[in-house]
Amino acid sequence: MYKRIAVAYNESPEAGRALAAAIQLAKTLGSELWVITIMEEPPVYTAYIRPAQSPRARTLLDDRSKRSQQLRVAVRETAQREGITVVTRVMGRDAANALVEFLVQDRPDLLVIGLHRRTSRSIVFDVAQKAPCNVLGVH
């Protein structure tokens, strides 16, 4: 039924639960698993150092890149413990648009995404409205 499953992943607890659900689905169905990590923009307060292209700005970018790599390694190890091979992809920029772009281009059958209870309208809603595939929200 679902040959290619994608999961949106970051460091949030909601994304962690979505990853766990996607791994179990992939294992049960024998599906290919894609983990999409969104490399979000740095916090607004860091903007003052960007124009100067200072060593601090470079350090912030390097730290984000290293953290993203660590996340991908952790995801692969988690999936491998369950006998699942994972393909990882990093998307940078607006999370909703990046996810929809991935869904349109790479055509997974299902997107698994964590539901955040903190907001009434979220990225999940925006993605679900535009997604060309089924979307499974995980609490």
C-alpha atoms as one frame of an Amber mdcrd trajectory, in Angstrom:
protein
   0.000   0.000   0.000   2.669   2.512   1.021   5.884   1.672  -0.810   7.619
   4.997  -0.046   7.086   6.649   3.326   8.499  10.078   4.139   8.717  11.575
   7.603   9.387  15.198   8.515  12.001  15.302  11.266  13.664  17.839  13.523
  14.611  17.803  17.187  11.077  18.278  18.525   9.365  15.578  20.605   6.520
  15.547  18.068   8.927  14.776  15.244  10.495  12.040  17.351   7.119  10.358
  17.749   6.458  10.733  14.012   9.819   9.111  13.257   9.060   6.183  15.565
   5.667   5.676  13.888   7.177   5.918  10.403   9.879   3.374  11.251   7.264
   0.917  12.530   5.096   1.442   9.447   8.057   0.965   7.121   9.076  -2.174
   8.987   5.557  -3.635   8.929   4.882  -2.783   5.287   8.393  -3.369   3.935
   8.483   0.222   2.715  11.303   2.536   1.764  11.748   5.284   4.394  12.782
   8.844   3.627  13.569  11.216   6.488  13.311  14.886   5.604  15.150  17.221
   7.960  14.398  20.909   7.686  17.386  23.085   8.465  15.522  26.047   9.859
  16.773  29.590   9.750  18.805  30.768  12.733  16.920  32.744  15.376  16.137
  36.364  14.575  18.517  37.655  17.219  21.476  36.345  15.203  20.723  38.669
  12.281  22.908  41.465  13.609  26.091  39.466  12.994  25.298  38.293   9.463
  26.046  41.499   7.545  29.521  41.659   9.003  30.312  38.075   7.911  32.208
  37.773  11.151  33.771  34.583  12.463  30.753  34.334  14.787  28.395  34.159
  11.824  30.519  31.399  10.275  30.540  29.542  13.608  26.729  29.662  13.786
  26.428  28.262  10.259  28.993  25.564  10.961  27.217  24.575  14.183  23.883
  24.275  12.357  25.488  22.129   9.676  27.156  19.853  12.245  23.915  19.479
  14.201  22.051  18.586  11.032  24.644  15.897  10.265  24.352  14.541  13.815
  20.569  14.310  13.432  20.903  12.352  10.180  23.394   9.927  11.747  21.121
   9.390  14.768  18.136   8.743  12.486  20.065   6.181  10.431  21.235   4.379
  13.569  17.710   4.307  15.015  16.274   2.901  11.788  19.072   0.367  11.374
  18.346  -1.038  14.839  14.874  -1.838  13.485  16.247  -3.291  10.256  15.147
  -0.332   8.130  17.331   1.413   5.573  16.775   5.143   5.476  17.354   7.822
   2.880  17.883  11.253   4.408  17.389  14.612   2.808  18.050  18.056   4.254
  15.886  20.926   3.142  16.722  24.495   3.965  14.268  27.393   4.124  10.551
  27.612   4.848   9.534  24.229   6.230   6.048  23.974   4.710   7.137  24.938
   1.203  10.232  22.739   1.376   8.167  19.714   2.401   5.574  20.257  -0.305
   8.318  20.705  -2.889   9.853  17.392  -1.793   6.468  15.637  -1.944   5.812
  16.903  -5.474   9.277  16.021  -6.785   9.975  12.715  -5.036   6.402  11.368
  -4.873   6.239   9.377  -1.625   2.976   7.560  -0.960   2.666   8.814   2.621
   4.023  11.679   4.715   4.213  11.123   8.468   4.415  14.315  10.481   4.246
  15.183  14.177   1.284  17.196  15.404   2.076  20.159  17.621  -0.553  21.040
  20.187   0.828  24.509  20.881  -0.640  26.263  17.865  -4.034  26.309  16.269
  -2.709  26.629  12.712   0.583  25.001  11.972   2.968  23.851   9.295   1.162
  20.498   9.396  -2.084  22.091   8.264  -0.370  23.998   5.452   1.468  20.902
   4.227  -1.618  18.674   4.443  -3.604  21.108   2.295  -0.999  21.061  -0.495
   0.362  17.509  -0.215  -0.099  15.293  -3.311  -0.060  12.206  -1.052  -1.684
  10.949   2.126  -0.597  12.611   5.357  -0.524  10.865   8.725  -0.425  13.175
  11.738   1.071  11.629  14.889   0.370  12.886  18.440
